[in-house]
Amino acid sequence: MKGFFAFVRKEFLHIFRDRRTLLVLVGLPVMLIVLFGFAISTEIRNVNIGVCVPDQDITVTRLVDKIDRSAYFTFKGWYSSPEDVDEAMRRGDIDAALMFGEDFSSSMLDADGAEVSIVTDAVNPNNASMEVMYLTNIIYGYFCEDMQSYTDGAAIVPNLKMLYNPQLKSSYNFVPGIMGLILLLVCALMTSVSIVKEKETGTMEVLLVSPVKPIGIVFAKMIPYFVISCVVLIITLLLTIFVLKVPVEGSFFWMILVSMLYIVLSLGIGLFVSSIVKTQIIATLIIGMVFLVPVMMMSGMLYPIESMPYVFQLIAQVIPAKWYIEAIRKIMIEGVPFVFVLKETGVLLAMTVVIFTAAVKKFNDRIE
């Protein structure tokens, strides 16, 4: 046991003596979280929408049918109260909702006209803005053209409501994505390069003749990066809260716990990569091309997954950062209880078990 802690101490000293490594581990996350201020948005597709209406109304039914036929929205169901709409949004069943008052058709003939509320999930402000714009255009088009002969010029006034991010700050959207990118960068990249470096310089063989088991040596090299990743996570959260002014609406404890699970998963990815390559350059390329690029492009960090081709939507399901970003957005921005992120947490836990099992088995096979 003393030998194991000696290896852990040695790895800590090695990291602290390498200023370039410290710059990457601490400086890069700070730079990313401060400077990454512009989220790129694309055209929305297949936005799940629900409708809240107290009674059956033929006008509402026709309008919903027109919205459902568009390429931008998918009708998910009717809801009887605003509470049901809020619950459906928290579960992730719908992304937007239309809310009508009683006797909607009759109200259209009144002097003040009828009113419909557009409620949208503004965690992603770019998507929310486009959803409101598209819905408004469809509603105005329907009542100005399709219903003109029936309403005789009656007016309809949309009442907009943005949930979770009323100011439409882009930082609410990109912060969870940057957290997923930073933790993967620190854990997977640095861990894999550190272990492969021992192989490349020939010092791994020297370490293997020590009393500590080979897998113990590997875990001893991973522990410092776990500790540093936790420090980076705290720094990122402090910058998020006090510099970017993004509030943590949900449980801070559960957010940290999910983040630590993601850190362990990222360490497993680094271990797995180190077990299949022999040089630092190849390890860096694999982490960069196979993991970091998909995190940026297909995890929902920059672009909505629903707008991607179906094949890429399937690929996104096996990207760990996708599930982490969804969980952090729900806890941090929406403020939902932990029970609403059980699915995302379960997927991350399953991925962690699979990755670590494969990595340890592969590493032992290479040693033998």
Backbone torsions as a table, in degrees:
resi	resn	phi	psi	omega
1	MET	NA	-35.6	178.1
2	LYS	-63.3	-38.3	179.4
3	GLY	-63.7	-37.1	179.5
4	PHE	-63.3	-47.8	-179.8
5	PHE	-67.7	-28.6	175.9
6	ALA	-65.3	-39.4	176.8
7	PHE	-65.9	-40.0	178.0
8	VAL	-62.1	-44.8	179.1
9	ARG	-62.1	-43.3	179.4
10	LYS	-58.8	-42.0	-178.2
11	GLU	-68.9	-37.3	175.6
12	PHE	-61.5	-46.1	-179.9
13	LEU	-62.7	-38.7	179.3
14	HIS	-63.4	-40.8	-179.9
15	ILE	-68.3	-43.9	-176.4
16	PHE	-69.8	-24.8	178.7
17	ARG	-80.6	-20.0	-179.0
18	ASP	-93.8	99.6	-175.8
19	ARG	-67.0	-32.3	179.2
20	ARG	-65.7	-39.0	177.2
21	THR	-64.9	-42.7	178.1
22	LEU	-63.2	-35.5	178.8
23	LEU	-63.5	-41.1	178.9
24	VAL	-68.9	-42.8	-175.0
25	LEU	-69.7	-34.2	-176.1
26	VAL	-111.7	-45.0	-176.0
27	GLY	-67.7	-44.2	-178.2
28	LEU	-62.9	-46.3	176.6
29	PRO	-58.2	-40.7	179.1
30	VAL	-62.8	-43.4	-179.8
31	MET	-63.5	-43.1	-178.5
32	LEU	-64.9	-45.2	-175.1
33	ILE	-69.9	-27.3	-179.2
34	VAL	-86.1	-41.1	-171.7
35	LEU	-91.8	-19.1	-176.2
36	PHE	-79.5	78.1	-172.0
37	GLY	-106.5	-0.3	-176.2
38	PHE	-125.9	114.3	177.3
39	ALA	-91.2	131.3	-179.6
40	ILE	-87.0	130.8	-179.0
41	SER	-114.4	152.5	176.7
42	THR	-125.7	175.0	180.0
43	GLU	-63.4	134.1	-177.9
44	ILE	-79.6	149.9	177.8
45	ARG	-144.7	145.1	171.5
46	ASN	54.6	46.6	175.7
47	VAL	-76.5	125.6	179.9
48	ASN	-74.6	126.5	-175.8
49	ILE	-130.4	141.9	175.6
50	GLY	-119.1	164.8	-177.6
51	VAL	-131.2	129.8	177.2
52	CYS	-109.7	116.4	-179.7
53	VAL	-143.8	130.0	-176.3
54	PRO	-65.6	-33.0	-176.8
55	ASP	-139.7	164.2	178.6
56	GLN	-69.6	128.5	-176.7
57	ASP	-137.5	123.0	-176.1
58	ILE	-63.7	-34.8	178.7
59	THR	-65.0	-44.0	178.6
60	VAL	-64.1	-41.9	180.0
61	THR	-60.0	-43.8	179.3
62	ARG	-66.1	-39.8	178.9
63	LEU	-64.4	-44.1	179.7
64	VAL	-63.6	-38.2	177.9
65	ASP	-62.9	-39.3	178.2
66	LYS	-65.7	-41.0	178.9
67	ILE	-65.7	-42.0	-178.7
68	ASP	-65.7	-30.1	-179.7
69	ARG	-75.8	-15.0	179.6
70	SER	-72.9	162.4	-179.3
71	ALA	-80.5	-5.4	-172.3
72	TYR	-98.9	-23.9	-173.4
73	PHE	-128.7	149.1	175.4
74	THR	-125.3	117.1	-177.9
75	PHE	-72.2	127.5	-175.4
76	LYS	-107.5	-18.8	178.0
77	GLY	152.9	171.0	-179.4
78	TRP	-97.3	145.7	178.2
79	TYR	-130.3	145.4	-172.6
80	SER	-96.1	-12.2	-177.6
81	SER	-151.8	158.5	176.4
82	PRO	-60.4	-31.1	178.9
83	GLU	-64.0	-39.2	178.2
84	ASP	-65.4	-36.4	177.5
85	VAL	-64.5	-45.4	179.5
86	ASP	-62.3	-40.9	178.9
87	GLU	-64.2	-41.5	179.5
88	ALA	-64.8	-37.1	177.9
89	MET	-67.9	-40.5	179.6
90	ARG	-65.8	-33.2	177.0
91	ARG	-76.2	-14.9	-177.5
92	GLY	85.7	13.6	-179.8
93	ASP	-72.5	-34.9	-179.3
94	ILE	-133.4	156.2	178.2
95	ASP	-109.7	-19.1	179.9
96	ALA	-150.2	162.5	-179.1
97	ALA	-150.6	148.0	172.0
98	LEU	-108.2	132.8	-176.7
99	MET	-122.9	118.9	-177.4
100	PHE	-109.6	150.9	175.7
101	GLY	-86.0	179.2	179.4
102	GLU	-71.0	149.5	178.5
103	ASP	50.0	52.1	-175.3
104	PHE	-59.3	-45.3	-178.2
105	SER	-61.7	-41.6	179.8
106	SER	-67.3	-35.3	-178.6
107	SER	-66.8	-23.5	-179.3
108	MET	-65.2	-22.7	-178.8
109	LEU	-90.4	-5.5	178.6
110	ASP	-73.9	166.2	-178.1
111	ALA	-65.2	-36.0	-178.7
112	ASP	-84.1	-7.9	-179.1
113	GLY	77.8	176.6	-179.9
114	ALA	-92.6	163.3	-177.5
115	GLU	-132.3	137.4	174.8
116	VAL	-132.0	135.0	179.6
117	SER	-97.2	133.1	174.6
118	ILE	-104.3	115.1	179.6
119	VAL	-111.0	127.6	-177.5
120	THR	-136.8	151.9	177.5
121	ASP	-79.0	110.3	-175.0
122	ALA	-97.9	21.3	173.3
123	VAL	-58.3	-41.6	171.6
124	ASN	-101.8	99.9	-172.3
125	PRO	-64.5	-32.3	179.8
126	ASN	-66.5	-45.5	177.3
127	ASN	-63.5	-42.5	-178.6
128	ALA	-61.6	-42.5	180.0
129	SER	-62.9	-42.7	-179.6
130	MET	-69.8	-37.1	177.9
131	GLU	-61.6	-44.2	178.3
132	VAL	-62.6	-43.9	-178.8
133	MET	-63.0	-45.8	-178.8
134	TYR	-65.3	-44.7	179.9
135	LEU	-63.3	-41.8	179.4
136	THR	-61.7	-43.5	179.4
137	ASN	-63.5	-41.5	179.8
138	ILE	-65.8	-42.7	-179.2
139	ILE	-64.7	-48.1	179.3
140	TYR	-62.7	-41.3	179.0
141	GLY	-62.0	-39.7	-178.9
142	TYR	-66.2	-47.2	-175.4
143	PHE	-80.2	-21.0	177.7
144	CYS	-85.1	-28.1	-175.6
145	GLU	-110.5	-62.4	-174.0
146	ASP	-65.9	-36.6	-173.6
147	MET	-104.6	10.0	-174.9
148	GLN	-60.9	-40.0	-177.5
149	SER	-70.8	-22.3	-178.1
150	TYR	-92.2	-33.4	-173.9
151	THR	-91.5	-19.7	-179.7
152	ASP	54.0	45.2	175.9
153	GLY	86.3	10.4	179.1
154	ALA	-61.7	145.7	-175.0
155	ALA	-97.9	152.9	174.4
156	ILE	-132.6	130.9	-174.1
157	VAL	-117.6	107.4	177.3
158	PRO	-65.6	138.2	176.8
159	ASN	-111.9	108.9	-171.8
160	LEU	-89.7	143.7	177.8
161	LYS	-146.0	120.7	179.8
162	MET	-101.6	121.5	-179.7
163	LEU	-92.5	146.3	171.1
164	TYR	71.8	-24.9	-178.9
165	ASN	-148.6	67.2	-173.5
166	PRO	-64.1	-25.7	178.8
167	GLN	-84.1	-4.2	-179.5
168	LEU	56.4	42.8	177.7
169	LYS	-75.9	129.2	-178.5
170	SER	-67.1	-24.4	179.9
171	SER	-62.4	-28.9	177.1
172	TYR	-61.1	-29.2	-177.3
173	ASN	-87.1	-45.4	-170.2
174	PHE	-85.7	-20.9	-177.9
175	VAL	-57.9	-50.0	177.1
176	PRO	-59.0	-37.2	178.4
177	GLY	-66.1	-42.3	178.4
178	ILE	-64.4	-36.9	177.1
179	MET	-61.3	-43.7	178.4
180	GLY	-64.2	-38.2	179.7
181	LEU	-69.7	-44.8	-177.4
182	ILE	-63.5	-47.3	-177.4
183	LEU	-64.7	-37.2	177.0
184	LEU	-67.2	-39.6	180.0
185	LEU	-62.7	-48.1	-177.2
186	VAL	-67.6	-46.5	-173.7
187	CYS	-76.7	-60.6	-172.6
188	ALA	-68.5	-50.2	-175.5
189	LEU	-66.5	-51.2	-176.6
190	MET	-66.9	-37.9	179.3
191	THR	-65.9	-47.6	-178.7
192	SER	-63.5	-43.9	-179.9
193	VAL	-64.7	-39.5	-179.2
194	SER	-63.4	-44.2	-179.1
195	ILE	-71.0	-42.3	-179.8
196	VAL	-65.3	-33.0	179.0
197	LYS	-60.5	-38.0	177.4
198	GLU	-63.4	-38.3	177.8
199	LYS	-68.0	-43.8	-173.8
200	GLU	-66.7	-36.7	-179.3
201	THR	-87.0	-7.6	178.0
202	GLY	86.5	2.5	-178.8
203	THR	-80.5	-14.8	178.8
204	MET	-63.4	-38.9	178.7
205	GLU	-62.7	-36.0	178.1
206	VAL	-66.7	-40.7	-179.7
207	LEU	-67.1	-33.0	-175.1
208	LEU	-70.0	-18.7	179.5
209	VAL	-85.5	0.1	177.9
210	SER	-75.8	164.7	-179.8
211	PRO	-63.4	-21.5	-179.0
212	VAL	-73.7	137.6	179.1
213	LYS	-64.0	151.7	-177.6
214	PRO	-54.6	-44.0	-178.5
215	ILE	-68.6	-28.2	175.5
216	GLY	-66.1	-35.9	177.3
217	ILE	-64.2	-42.3	-179.7
218	VAL	-64.4	-45.0	179.5
219	PHE	-66.9	-32.0	176.4
220	ALA	-63.7	-32.5	177.7
221	LYS	-77.4	-22.6	-178.6
222	MET	-84.0	-30.0	-176.4
223	ILE	-57.8	-46.9	178.8
224	PRO	-57.9	-37.3	179.9
225	TYR	-71.6	-28.6	173.8
226	PHE	-66.4	-45.3	179.9
227	VAL	-63.6	-45.8	-179.6
228	ILE	-63.7	-38.0	178.5
229	SER	-63.4	-38.6	176.8
230	CYS	-64.7	-38.6	176.6
231	VAL	-64.9	-43.7	178.2
232	VAL	-61.5	-39.4	177.9
233	LEU	-60.7	-44.0	179.6
234	ILE	-65.0	-42.5	178.2
235	ILE	-61.4	-43.1	-179.8
236	THR	-62.2	-42.9	179.5
237	LEU	-66.6	-39.2	178.2
238	LEU	-63.7	-43.0	177.1
239	LEU	-64.2	-39.3	-179.5
240	THR	-63.2	-44.3	-175.0
241	ILE	-77.0	-45.1	-170.3
242	PHE	-97.2	-23.2	179.4
243	VAL	-99.7	-50.1	-178.9
244	LEU	-86.7	-10.2	177.1
245	LYS	61.2	36.1	176.2
246	VAL	-95.2	116.0	-176.1
247	PRO	-76.8	153.4	172.3
248	VAL	-98.1	99.2	-174.6
249	GLU	-77.1	-29.9	-176.3
250	GLY	-96.6	-161.2	-177.6
251	SER	-73.8	122.2	176.8
252	PHE	-64.9	-36.1	-178.9
253	PHE	-62.7	-48.5	-177.9
254	TRP	-68.7	-32.6	177.3
255	MET	-64.9	-42.6	177.4
256	ILE	-65.6	-40.5	-177.9
257	LEU	-64.5	-44.9	177.5
258	VAL	-63.8	-38.7	178.9
259	SER	-65.0	-39.5	178.6
260	MET	-67.1	-36.1	175.0
261	LEU	-62.7	-41.6	178.3
262	TYR	-66.2	-35.1	176.5
263	ILE	-63.3	-45.5	178.6
264	VAL	-61.4	-41.1	177.8
265	LEU	-62.3	-42.2	179.5
266	SER	-65.8	-36.8	174.7
267	LEU	-62.1	-39.9	177.0
268	GLY	-62.9	-38.3	177.2
269	ILE	-63.1	-43.2	178.0
270	GLY	-62.0	-41.0	178.3
271	LEU	-64.1	-42.4	-179.4
272	PHE	-63.9	-44.2	179.1
273	VAL	-62.5	-41.5	-178.9
274	SER	-65.2	-23.7	-178.5
275	SER	-82.5	-12.0	-176.8
276	ILE	-114.7	-3.8	-179.6
277	VAL	-123.7	165.4	-176.7
278	LYS	-119.7	-12.8	-178.1
279	THR	-127.7	153.9	-179.3
280	GLN	-66.4	-34.8	-178.8
281	ILE	-63.1	-45.4	-179.9
282	ILE	-65.7	-39.8	178.3
283	ALA	-61.6	-42.4	178.9
284	THR	-64.5	-42.5	179.9
285	LEU	-64.3	-41.4	-179.5
286	ILE	-64.8	-47.1	179.2
287	ILE	-61.9	-42.0	-177.6
288	GLY	-68.8	-47.0	-174.1
289	MET	-83.4	-37.7	-173.3
290	VAL	-89.4	-26.5	-174.8
291	PHE	-118.1	-54.5	-174.2
292	LEU	-66.2	-44.8	-179.9
293	VAL	-63.0	-47.6	175.7
294	PRO	-60.2	-33.1	177.6
295	VAL	-61.0	-42.4	-178.3
296	MET	-73.5	-35.3	-171.0
297	MET	-96.8	-32.2	-169.9
298	MET	-128.7	20.2	-179.9
299	SER	-104.5	-1.5	-174.2
300	GLY	88.3	4.7	179.8
301	MET	-68.1	-44.4	-178.8
302	LEU	-112.0	-40.0	-173.3
303	TYR	-120.6	140.9	177.6
304	PRO	-66.1	129.7	-177.6
305	ILE	-63.5	-33.5	-178.1
306	GLU	-63.3	-22.0	-178.7
307	SER	-86.6	-6.6	-177.9
308	MET	-82.5	159.1	171.6
309	PRO	-57.5	154.6	-173.3
310	TYR	-58.0	-37.7	-179.3
311	VAL	-60.9	-44.0	-179.7
312	PHE	-71.2	-28.4	174.8
313	GLN	-64.3	-37.7	177.3
314	LEU	-67.7	-41.5	179.0
315	ILE	-62.3	-37.2	-178.4
316	ALA	-61.3	-26.8	-177.5
317	GLN	-67.6	-21.5	-178.8
318	VAL	-101.0	7.0	176.9
319	ILE	-90.4	115.3	-176.3
320	PRO	-56.8	-38.0	-177.3
321	ALA	-62.0	-28.9	-179.9
322	LYS	-60.2	-44.7	-178.1
323	TRP	-73.6	-35.9	178.1
324	TYR	-66.2	-44.6	-179.1
325	ILE	-63.0	-41.6	178.5
326	GLU	-62.3	-42.7	-179.0
327	ALA	-65.3	-44.2	-178.0
328	ILE	-67.6	-38.1	177.7
329	ARG	-62.1	-41.1	-178.8
330	LYS	-67.8	-43.8	-177.5
331	ILE	-74.9	-47.7	-171.8
332	MET	-76.4	-45.8	-172.9
333	ILE	-93.6	-48.3	-176.9
334	GLU	-81.2	-24.3	178.6
335	GLY	73.7	30.5	-177.4
336	VAL	-79.5	155.5	173.8
337	PRO	-66.0	163.9	-176.3
338	PHE	-61.2	-28.2	-177.3
339	VAL	-60.6	-25.6	-178.8
340	PHE	-81.8	-5.9	176.4
341	VAL	-118.4	19.6	178.2
342	LEU	-62.5	-37.7	179.6
343	LYS	-61.7	-50.9	-179.2
344	GLU	-62.6	-41.5	180.0
345	THR	-66.5	-39.6	177.9
346	GLY	-62.9	-40.8	178.3
347	VAL	-64.7	-43.7	178.5
348	LEU	-62.6	-39.9	179.2
349	LEU	-65.0	-43.6	178.7
350	ALA	-63.2	-42.0	177.6
351	MET	-62.5	-38.8	179.9
352	THR	-62.6	-45.3	179.9
353	VAL	-62.7	-45.9	-178.2
354	VAL	-64.4	-47.2	-177.3
355	ILE	-63.9	-46.0	-178.6
356	PHE	-67.0	-39.5	178.0
357	THR	-61.4	-46.9	179.4
358	ALA	-65.2	-40.0	-177.4
359	ALA	-67.2	-45.6	-179.5
360	VAL	-65.0	-43.6	178.9
361	LYS	-61.9	-45.1	-179.4
362	LYS	-65.7	-39.5	-179.3
363	PHE	-65.6	-43.1	178.8
364	ASN	-65.4	-38.1	178.8
365	ASP	-63.1	-40.3	179.9
366	ARG	-66.4	-36.7	179.5
367	ILE	-68.5	-41.7	-179.8
368	GLU	-68.9	NA	NA
